[in-house]
Amino acid sequence: MKQGKPVELSELQRSLRPDELVLEYALGEPGSYCLVIDNKTIRTIPLPSGSRIESLVDSYLAQVRAKKTTAGVAKELHSILLGRLHTDVSKTRLIVIPDGKLHLLPFDALINEKGDYVLKSHVVTYAPSATVLRVLPVGLHEFCSS
């Protein structure tokens, strides 16, 4: 791959393990999106507005700083950001490519509808972009996914 060139989707997909799912978020107005990429498919999940999502992230972080319970907002964020994905249970490794204030959110601390933290069922790693994920397979991708 040439330096500065974005990774091709097919190349990214070939680099993914069968149990990995890339979640690339794009926050915007009036709506936001999550690109859900595995080693065979890609789909787009519509999300609420970026301002709504970032407001919830602000609330979550404020509650953490104040040492208050985060369960309510953690469940709401899970519902919005992960609950709509309907992921295959074999996809236990989530690679999150955040946007905006999602860079500040610990996805593994979100709480699902059963009351379980994401970290109970998934390994969550983060990447700044799909290109970086592919360019640094031994560094970021393999280290985080091993």
C-alpha positions, 0 to 999 in steps of 0.5 A: 500500500502506498503511503497516504492512500486510504485502504481499500475495503476488500484489503481491510476485509481480508485483514480481519479475523472471522471473529472481528467487527470494525465499527466506524462511526461518523457523527453528523447532523441531522443523522449519524452512521456506523459502518459495520465491517466484517471479513465478508460484508459491510453495512450502514446503521443509521444513528441519531444526530451527532449532537444528541450522541455527543450530549449523552457522552458529555453526560456520561463523562460528567457522571464519571467525574462526579463519581455518580452512577453511570448505568442509565446513560451507559445503557442509553449509549449502548442502545444507540451505538451498539444495540442496533448492530444485531451482531453475530455472537461469533463476533467477539472482537470489536474494533471501534473507529470513533468520531468526535466525542466518541474518542472519549467514550470507553465502549467496553464500559457501556451496559447492554439491555441485560445489565452486562458490561460490553467487556463481559462479552467482547474485547474492544480495541480502538483505531484512529482509522481503517487505514491505520488499522491495516497499515499497522497490522503487527503493531496496532491490529495484531497487538490489540486483537491477540 
